[in-house]
Amino acid sequence: MDKKPVIILGAKGIGPSAAEIFKSNNVEIYCFLDDDKEMHGTEIDFVSVLGETDDDGYLKYIGKKCDAFVAEDNMKARKKMTKMLNDRRKTMPANAIHAQAIVSDSAHLGYGNFINARAVLGAYSKVPNHCLIHSGAIIEYNVELGDYVQVGAGTQINSGVTVGEETFIGSGVTVVSGVKIGKKANIGAGSVVIRDVKDGETVFGNPAQTIEN
């Protein structure tokens, strides 16, 4: 992991967890930026919240002097902040990978991913860009995720599974080997997925069944 200081966009939600991840790798947190003005001038674990996420006074440091990480749970907001970094700073967010995560040397990682403690990325797994992999999640070998996928704490995605972009997988889910999950699908917490899931489908239960919207 690059040792340049990091500016974290977002001081709520996963923001403090992202800071903990960078600190686990001895990476300095330059500051938080957050659009909630009431947070400005406050501190989180001795790191100051200095301004809004589009404040050029701080964004100008991103690139040569600092890395950036988008710490936003809401996918729409995360996409907006990522586009802002691409457009205004011509850069992609750094990965936040906890020192206690296990990442295979053959795993493929893109940019802007959040990978918390005790998560496992198996051999030849693919985690492209802007995914949230929470504590203790297991991404087995030859699993392929799309961009902006979220995997809940303690979930196990077994070998050969593919997951389409922008899909949400809750905590404690088991996905059996070889299953294909489409784009923008939702898998309820604790579910056991034994069949393919279509684009936009919401499933829940053991075995997971379609939930009508």
N, C-alpha and C positions, 0 to 999 in steps of 0.2 A: 504494500500500500504506500502511495506517495506520502512523503513526510511534510509537504507544504501545509501551512495552517489552513483550516477549513472555515468557511462562512456557511452557517446552516440557515436555510430559508424555512422558517416555521419553528416557533418556540413551544407549540402545544403538541398534543397527539404524540407522534413518534419522535418529535424533536429532541426531548431529553434522552430518549433511548439511543438516538443517533449519536448524540454527544458522548454517551457512555461507550458506544462502540468505537468511536474514534480515539477516545482516551485509552481504551484497552490496547490500542496499537501505538500509544505514545504520540498521537497526533494532536497538535495544539488546536483548540477551537478559537478562532479569531473573535467571533461574535455570533449571536443569533440576529436574524431579521424577521419581523413579524408585522402583519398588517393591523393587528390590534394595538392601537395607540396607547391603551392603558398599560400595556406591558413594557412600553419603552422606558428605559431607565431602571428597569428591574434586573435581577440576576437569577440565573438558574445554575446551581452548582458552581457559583463563582464566575459564570460566563455572562456577560452583559447582553441585554436585548437593546440594540442601538437604534434601529429605525425600521422602515417599511421594506418589503421584499423587492420593491422596484427603485430603491433609493440609490441614485447613481454615485453619490458620495462614497458608498461602500461597495457597490457593484464594480466600480472601476478597478478594485484590487483583484477581482476574480480573473484568473488566467495566469499571468506571470507570477504574481505574489501569493495568491490563495487559490485553493480549490473551492468548489461549492457543492453542497448537498441539499436536495429538495426533500425536506422532512414534512410531508403533507399526506395524511391518510386519504383525503378526498381525491379521487382520481382526476376529476375535472380540474381542480385547483393545481394538482401536481403537473398535469399536462400544460396548463397555462404558464406555470413558473418555468418549466423545462423549455418551452418555446421561447420565453423571454431570455433565458440564458443563451439559447442557440442564436437568437436574433441579435441581441445587444452585446454579448460577450464572445460570440463565436466559439462556445465551449459546451461540453457536456458535463453533467454532474458526476462527481466521483462516486465510487462504490463505498458503502459503509459495511464492512465485513468484520464481525466481532472476532477477536483473537481466539475465542473458544469455539468458533465455528470450524467445521472440517470441510475443506474444499479440495476435491481431487485435483491433481496436477493436470489431468486431461479434461477437466470441466471447462466449458466455454462460458465466459462472463462478459457482458457488455458494459453499460454505463448506468450509474444512478441507482444501483440495486441496494436494498436494505436487507442484510443477512445477519440475524441476531444470534445470540449465544446458543451453542449446542446444535445449531442447524447443520445438516450434512448434505453436501452436493456430491453425488457419486460420480464414478468414472464416465466420461463422455456425456455427462448431462449438459444441457444448454439452458442458461438463464440469460436472456438477451439484455433488455434495458428496462429500468424503472420498476422492477419487481419488488414486492415486499415479502420476505421469507422470515416468518416469526420464529420465536425460540423453540428449539427442539424439533422443527420440521425436518423431514427426511425426503430428499429428492434423490431417488435411486438412480442407478446407472442407465444411460440411454434415455432418460426422460428429457423431453423438449418442451419448454414453456414459451409462450408468446410474451410480447411486451406488456407491461402494466398488469401482470398477474399477481394476485395476492394469495399467499398460502398461510393459513392460520397455525398457531402454536400446536405442536405435537402431531401435526398431520403427516401421514406417510403416503407418498406417491411412489408406487412401485415401478419396476423396470419397464421401459418401453412405452410409457404413457406419453401422450401429447396433449398439451393444454393450450387452447387458443388465447389470443390476446384479450386483455381486460376482463378475464374471468376471476371470480372471487371464490376461493375455497376456504371454508370456515375451519375452526379449530377441531382437532381430534378426528379428522376425516381419514378414511383409508380408501385409496384408489387402487384397484387390483391391476396387475400387470397387463399391458397392452391396450388399455382403454383409451379411447379418443374423446377428449372433451373439447367442445367447440368454443367459439369466441363469445365473450360477454355472458357466459353461463354463470350460474350461482349454485354452489354446493353447500347445503346447510351443515352446521356444526355436528360432528359425531356421525355423519353419514358413512355408509359403506357403498362405494360405487363399483358395481360389477358389470355395467354395460356402458356403451357409448352415450354421451350427452350431447345434444344438438346445440347449435348456436342459439344463445339467448334463453336456453332452458333453465329452469330452476328445479333442483331435485333435493330430496331430503329423506332420511330414514335408513333402515337396514333391512333389506337392501334399499338403496335410494330409489325413490319413485318421483315422478313428475308432480310438481305443485302447480296448480292452475293459478294464473295471475288474476 
